[in-house]
Amino acid sequence: MENGKKIILFDGVCNLCNNAVQFVIKRDKKDIFRYAALQSEAGQQLVGQRHIDTSKVDSIILIEPGVAYYTKSDAALEIAKDLGGLWKLTSVFTWIPSSIRNAIYDFVAKNRYKWFGKQESCMVPTPELKAKFLD
């Protein structure tokens, strides 16, 4: 695995999730993140090592190796903070209790396939992006 890189695990067949990963890649100017689909071998290994129950957390997970992991709205806010610039302003949402943030997050996650669609298989990164994805 990548040393010193934060790892974003995402639902590889979800259009919303894939678009979110593309959004982060374009704005990750400091090359902070690496990516893996939850369905991939690397994704399964990472959640297994941390005993994360993917039946309860089936969307975004941010792993900061050797430090912590974040799920749901906490993961999204941590990612935004690391993008820097105006994205740091999203930290204002940490003032909202996580139970409220996660209720909204879960509502969107529950409806993500219906609203944004689903792919038959995980996204295949372009050759230039392949280095950012864990095998």
Contacts in CASP RR format, 6 or more apart in sequence:
PFRMAT RR
TARGET T0000
AUTHOR 0000-0000-0000
METHOD contacts of the structure
MODEL  1
MENGKKIILFDGVCNLCNNAVQFVIKRDKKDIFRYAALQSEAGQQLVGQR
HIDTSKVDSIILIEPGVAYYTKSDAALEIAKDLGGLWKLTSVFTWIPSSI
RNAIYDFVAKNRYKWFGKQESCMVPTPELKAKFLD
1 7 0 8 1.000
1 34 0 8 1.000
1 42 0 8 1.000
1 46 0 8 1.000
1 65 0 8 1.000
1 134 0 8 1.000
2 34 0 8 1.000
2 134 0 8 1.000
3 65 0 8 1.000
4 65 0 8 1.000
5 31 0 8 1.000
5 32 0 8 1.000
5 33 0 8 1.000
5 34 0 8 1.000
5 65 0 8 1.000
6 32 0 8 1.000
6 33 0 8 1.000
6 34 0 8 1.000
6 62 0 8 1.000
6 63 0 8 1.000
6 64 0 8 1.000
6 65 0 8 1.000
6 82 0 8 1.000
7 33 0 8 1.000
7 34 0 8 1.000
7 35 0 8 1.000
7 36 0 8 1.000
7 46 0 8 1.000
7 62 0 8 1.000
7 63 0 8 1.000
7 65 0 8 1.000
7 134 0 8 1.000
8 21 0 8 1.000
8 24 0 8 1.000
8 33 0 8 1.000
8 34 0 8 1.000
8 35 0 8 1.000
8 36 0 8 1.000
8 60 0 8 1.000
8 61 0 8 1.000
8 62 0 8 1.000
8 63 0 8 1.000
8 75 0 8 1.000
8 79 0 8 1.000
9 35 0 8 1.000
9 36 0 8 1.000
9 37 0 8 1.000
9 38 0 8 1.000
9 43 0 8 1.000
9 46 0 8 1.000
9 47 0 8 1.000
9 60 0 8 1.000
9 61 0 8 1.000
9 62 0 8 1.000
9 63 0 8 1.000
10 17 0 8 1.000
10 18 0 8 1.000
10 20 0 8 1.000
10 21 0 8 1.000
10 35 0 8 1.000
10 36 0 8 1.000
10 37 0 8 1.000
10 38 0 8 1.000
10 59 0 8 1.000
10 60 0 8 1.000
10 61 0 8 1.000
11 17 0 8 1.000
11 37 0 8 1.000
11 38 0 8 1.000
11 39 0 8 1.000
11 58 0 8 1.000
11 59 0 8 1.000
11 60 0 8 1.000
11 112 0 8 1.000
12 18 0 8 1.000
12 37 0 8 1.000
12 38 0 8 1.000
12 39 0 8 1.000
12 40 0 8 1.000
12 119 0 8 1.000
12 122 0 8 1.000
12 123 0 8 1.000
13 37 0 8 1.000
13 39 0 8 1.000
13 118 0 8 1.000
13 119 0 8 1.000
13 120 0 8 1.000
13 121 0 8 1.000
13 122 0 8 1.000
14 59 0 8 1.000
14 112 0 8 1.000
14 113 0 8 1.000
14 116 0 8 1.000
14 117 0 8 1.000
14 118 0 8 1.000
14 119 0 8 1.000
15 112 0 8 1.000
15 116 0 8 1.000
15 117 0 8 1.000
15 118 0 8 1.000
15 119 0 8 1.000
16 108 0 8 1.000
16 112 0 8 1.000
16 115 0 8 1.000
16 116 0 8 1.000
16 117 0 8 1.000
17 59 0 8 1.000
17 60 0 8 1.000
17 112 0 8 1.000
18 119 0 8 1.000
18 123 0 8 1.000
19 116 0 8 1.000
20 60 0 8 1.000
21 35 0 8 1.000
21 123 0 8 1.000
24 33 0 8 1.000
24 79 0 8 1.000
24 83 0 8 1.000
25 33 0 8 1.000
25 35 0 8 1.000
25 129 0 8 1.000
25 132 0 8 1.000
27 83 0 8 1.000
27 87 0 8 1.000
28 82 0 8 1.000
28 83 0 8 1.000
30 82 0 8 1.000
32 82 0 8 1.000
33 79 0 8 1.000
33 82 0 8 1.000
33 132 0 8 1.000
34 132 0 8 1.000
34 133 0 8 1.000
34 134 0 8 1.000
35 132 0 8 1.000
35 133 0 8 1.000
35 134 0 8 1.000
36 42 0 8 1.000
36 43 0 8 1.000
36 46 0 8 1.000
36 133 0 8 1.000
36 134 0 8 1.000
37 43 0 8 1.000
37 122 0 8 1.000
37 123 0 8 1.000
38 44 0 8 1.000
38 47 0 8 1.000
38 54 0 8 1.000
38 58 0 8 1.000
38 61 0 8 1.000
39 122 0 8 1.000
40 122 0 8 1.000
40 134 0 8 1.000
40 135 0 8 1.000
41 135 0 8 1.000
42 134 0 8 1.000
42 135 0 8 1.000
43 134 0 8 1.000
46 63 0 8 1.000
47 54 0 8 1.000
47 61 0 8 1.000
50 63 0 8 1.000
50 69 0 8 1.000
52 61 0 8 1.000
52 69 0 8 1.000
52 71 0 8 1.000
57 71 0 8 1.000
57 72 0 8 1.000
58 109 0 8 1.000
59 71 0 8 1.000
59 72 0 8 1.000
59 105 0 8 1.000
59 109 0 8 1.000
59 112 0 8 1.000
60 71 0 8 1.000
60 72 0 8 1.000
60 75 0 8 1.000
60 76 0 8 1.000
60 79 0 8 1.000
61 69 0 8 1.000
61 70 0 8 1.000
61 71 0 8 1.000
61 75 0 8 1.000
62 69 0 8 1.000
62 70 0 8 1.000
62 71 0 8 1.000
62 74 0 8 1.000
62 75 0 8 1.000
62 78 0 8 1.000
62 79 0 8 1.000
63 69 0 8 1.000
64 70 0 8 1.000
64 78 0 8 1.000
70 78 0 8 1.000
72 98 0 8 1.000
72 101 0 8 1.000
72 102 0 8 1.000
72 105 0 8 1.000
72 106 0 8 1.000
72 109 0 8 1.000
73 93 0 8 1.000
73 98 0 8 1.000
73 101 0 8 1.000
73 102 0 8 1.000
73 104 0 8 1.000
73 105 0 8 1.000
74 98 0 8 1.000
74 101 0 8 1.000
76 105 0 8 1.000
77 90 0 8 1.000
77 91 0 8 1.000
77 93 0 8 1.000
77 94 0 8 1.000
80 87 0 8 1.000
80 88 0 8 1.000
80 90 0 8 1.000
80 91 0 8 1.000
81 87 0 8 1.000
81 88 0 8 1.000
81 90 0 8 1.000
81 91 0 8 1.000
93 101 0 8 1.000
108 115 0 8 1.000
125 132 0 8 1.000
125 133 0 8 1.000
END
